[in-house]
Amino acid sequence: MTADLPDRIRLPLDFDAEALAADLAAFGEQDWTRHFVRDNYEGAWAALPLRAAVGETHPTRMIGVLPFEHDFADTPLLDRAPAIRAALGRFQCPLKSARLMRLGAGARIREHVDPELDAGAGRARLHVPLTTNPDVIFLLAGTRVEMAPGSTWYLRLTEPHAVSNDGAGDRVHLVIDAVVDDWLGGMLRAAA
């Protein structure tokens, strides 16, 4: 059972942050899509789809994750990112979407909640920072979560959360929506 888990858990999955960040060079500005919920942020917030709903081709719908979508597949963009592909391969649970999420310097994501992103409901959102800086403030339920590059975090985003990037560089996370199966549920419970 995962219903009694804390709202943040650092998982025992670490990745080579330099290799992950090096994959970013394979992408140009044209590969990124501005986040579609424009009321939720100010500044530059964009996403790049690495896994998306099967058959989806519209860039905005490829970066969105609807709860009724069940079948997901790698996008052609993932072929340009061998370190990220290898990292995704280490997750032994079903993966729904996988996106790179880039928050530009000086940008802010306003406080909001993401319905159904609770391991207790069977769906977990995992964050793997690729690039960050000490001036990125990620607040979850009013408390800061500090995530080092290459670390893996479960965040229960049904709780209010907000992010500000007061640093000079972009903050980029690999954001994965995964199905909580026995493997991921066991890892979450053990890490909690």
C-alpha positions in Angstrom: 0.0 0.0 0.0 1.3 3.5 -0.9 -1.4 5.6 0.5 0.5 6.6 3.6 3.7 7.8 1.9 5.2 11.2 2.6 4.8 13.9 0.0 8.5 13.7 -1.1 10.8 10.8 -1.4 14.4 10.6 -2.7 14.6 7.3 -4.5 17.8 5.2 -4.6 18.3 5.8 -8.3 21.1 8.1 -9.2 22.2 9.0 -12.7 25.3 10.6 -14.3 24.2 14.2 -14.2 26.9 15.4 -16.7 25.9 12.7 -19.3 22.2 13.6 -18.9 22.9 17.3 -19.2 25.1 16.7 -22.3 22.1 15.2 -24.1 20.5 18.7 -24.0 22.9 19.8 -26.7 21.1 17.6 -29.2 18.0 19.8 -29.0 17.4 23.1 -30.5 14.9 25.8 -29.5 12.5 24.5 -32.2 12.2 21.2 -30.3 10.7 22.9 -27.2 7.1 23.7 -26.7 5.9 26.5 -24.5 3.9 25.1 -21.6 0.2 25.4 -22.5 -1.2 26.4 -19.0 -0.1 30.0 -19.4 -2.0 31.2 -16.3 0.2 28.9 -14.1 3.5 30.7 -14.8 5.4 33.8 -15.7 8.6 33.8 -17.8 9.9 31.0 -19.9 8.6 27.5 -19.1 8.8 24.9 -21.9 8.7 21.1 -22.4 10.1 18.6 -24.8 8.3 15.3 -25.2 10.4 12.1 -24.9 7.4 9.7 -24.4 3.9 10.7 -25.4 0.5 9.2 -26.0 0.6 6.7 -28.9 -0.3 8.4 -32.2 -0.1 11.9 -30.8 1.7 14.4 -33.1 0.5 17.9 -32.0 3.4 19.4 -30.0 1.1 20.8 -27.3 -0.8 17.6 -26.8 2.5 15.6 -26.8 3.7 17.5 -23.7 0.3 17.2 -21.9 -0.6 14.2 -19.9 -4.3 13.3 -19.7 -5.4 10.8 -17.1 -7.5 8.8 -19.6 -4.5 8.1 -21.9 -3.2 4.5 -21.4 -0.8 3.8 -24.3 2.5 5.7 -24.5 5.5 5.4 -26.7 8.9 6.9 -27.2 9.0 10.0 -29.4 11.7 10.4 -32.1 13.3 13.1 -29.9 14.4 10.4 -27.5 16.7 8.9 -30.2 18.9 12.0 -29.8 19.4 11.5 -26.1 21.2 8.2 -25.3 22.0 9.0 -21.7 18.3 9.9 -21.0 17.2 6.8 -22.9 19.5 4.7 -20.7 18.1 6.4 -17.5 14.5 5.7 -18.5 15.5 2.0 -19.1 16.4 1.7 -15.4 12.8 2.2 -14.4 11.3 -1.3 -14.1 7.7 0.0 -14.0 5.4 1.0 -16.8 6.2 4.6 -17.9 3.5 6.9 -19.2 5.0 10.2 -20.3 8.5 11.4 -20.1 9.3 15.1 -20.8 12.1 17.5 -20.3 10.8 20.5 -18.5 12.8 23.7 -18.7 12.2 26.7 -16.4 14.2 29.7 -17.7 16.2 32.1 -15.5 13.8 34.5 -13.7 10.7 32.4 -14.4 8.1 31.2 -11.9 5.5 28.5 -11.8 2.7 29.7 -9.6 1.3 27.5 -6.9 -1.1 24.9 -8.2 -2.0 21.2 -7.7 -1.9 18.4 -10.3 -4.9 16.1 -9.7 -4.2 12.3 -9.7 -0.4 12.6 -9.2 -0.4 10.6 -6.0 1.3 7.2 -5.7 -1.7 6.2 -3.5 -3.9 6.6 -6.6 -1.5 4.5 -8.7 0.3 7.2 -10.6 3.6 8.8 -9.6 5.4 11.8 -11.0 9.2 11.4 -10.7 11.7 14.2 -11.2 15.4 13.8 -12.2 17.2 17.2 -12.3 19.6 17.6 -15.2 20.5 21.2 -14.6 19.7 23.4 -11.7 21.2 26.1 -9.4 21.1 27.1 -5.8 18.6 29.8 -6.5 15.9 27.4 -7.7 13.2 27.2 -5.1 10.8 24.3 -5.4 8.1 24.5 -2.7 5.9 21.5 -2.0 3.2 22.0 0.6 5.0 25.1 1.7 8.4 23.4 2.3 11.4 23.6 0.0 12.6 20.4 -1.8 16.3 20.6 -2.8 17.0 18.2 -5.6 20.6 17.6 -6.8 21.4 16.9 -10.5 21.1 13.2 -11.3 19.0 12.4 -8.2 15.5 10.9 -8.5 12.5 12.2 -6.6 8.9 11.2 -6.1 6.7 14.3 -5.4 3.0 14.0 -4.5 1.8 16.9 -6.6 -1.8 16.7 -5.5 -0.2 19.0 -2.8 0.2 22.7 -3.6 3.5 23.3 -5.2 5.4 26.2 -6.9 8.8 26.8 -8.4 10.9 29.9 -8.9 14.2 30.1 -10.8 16.0 33.1 -9.4 19.3 31.9 -10.8 21.2 32.9 -14.0 20.7 29.6 -15.9 17.9 27.3 -16.9 16.6 24.6 -14.7 15.8 21.4 -16.6 14.2 18.3 -15.1 13.4 14.9 -16.7 9.8 14.5 -15.5 8.4 11.0 -15.7 4.8 9.9 -15.0 4.9 6.3 -14.0 2.5 3.6 -13.0 2.9 2.5 -9.4 3.4 -1.3 -9.8 5.0 -3.7 -7.3 8.5 -2.6 -8.3 7.9 1.2 -7.9 5.6 0.8 -4.9 8.3 -1.3 -3.1 11.0 1.2 -3.9 8.8 4.1 -2.6 8.0 2.3 0.6 11.7 1.3 1.2 13.0 4.8 0.5 10.3 6.4 2.7 
